[in-house]
Amino acid sequence: MSEWLSANIGNIIVTALILLAVFFAVRSIVRAKKSGKSCGCGCQNCAMQGKCHEKKEH
């Protein structure tokens, strides 16, 4: 086991860094979506018109 680990430590580190980057990217997208900051265009022609910027009732 230790031979395999020492032979592949570079691949393991690179894979872990890529997975970490993907995790943070997905987390950022989910957080932006939940807070309503995910759209980058006008709402007139959007298929989700009225859904991402729902009016908040006080």
C-alpha positions in Angstrom: 0.0 0.0 0.0 2.8 2.5 0.9 4.5 1.7 -2.4 1.4 2.5 -4.4 0.8 5.7 -2.3 4.4 6.9 -2.8 4.3 6.1 -6.5 1.0 8.1 -7.0 1.3 10.9 -4.5 1.6 13.5 -7.3 -1.6 12.3 -9.0 -3.4 12.1 -5.6 -2.5 15.7 -4.8 -3.5 17.1 -8.2 -6.8 15.2 -8.2 -7.5 16.5 -4.7 -6.8 20.1 -5.8 -9.1 19.7 -8.9 -11.9 18.2 -6.7 -11.5 21.1 -4.2 -11.7 23.7 -7.0 -14.8 22.0 -8.5 -16.4 21.9 -5.0 -15.9 25.6 -4.4 -17.1 26.5 -8.0 -20.3 24.5 -7.5 -20.8 26.0 -4.0 -20.4 29.5 -5.4 -22.9 28.9 -8.2 -25.5 27.4 -5.7 -25.0 30.4 -3.3 -25.4 32.9 -6.2 -28.5 31.1 -7.4 -30.1 31.1 -3.9 -29.4 34.8 -3.4 -30.8 35.8 -6.9 -27.5 37.0 -8.2 -27.1 34.4 -10.9 -28.7 36.1 -13.9 -26.6 38.4 -16.1 -29.2 39.7 -18.6 -32.5 41.5 -18.6 -35.6 39.8 -17.5 -37.9 40.6 -20.5 -36.9 37.6 -22.6 -35.9 35.3 -19.8 -37.6 31.9 -19.4 -37.5 32.3 -15.6 -39.1 35.8 -15.7 -40.7 36.5 -12.3 -39.1 33.5 -10.6 -35.5 34.7 -9.8 -36.6 38.1 -8.6 -39.8 37.4 -6.9 -41.4 40.3 -5.1 -41.0 40.2 -1.4 -44.1 40.9 0.6 -43.5 42.8 3.9 
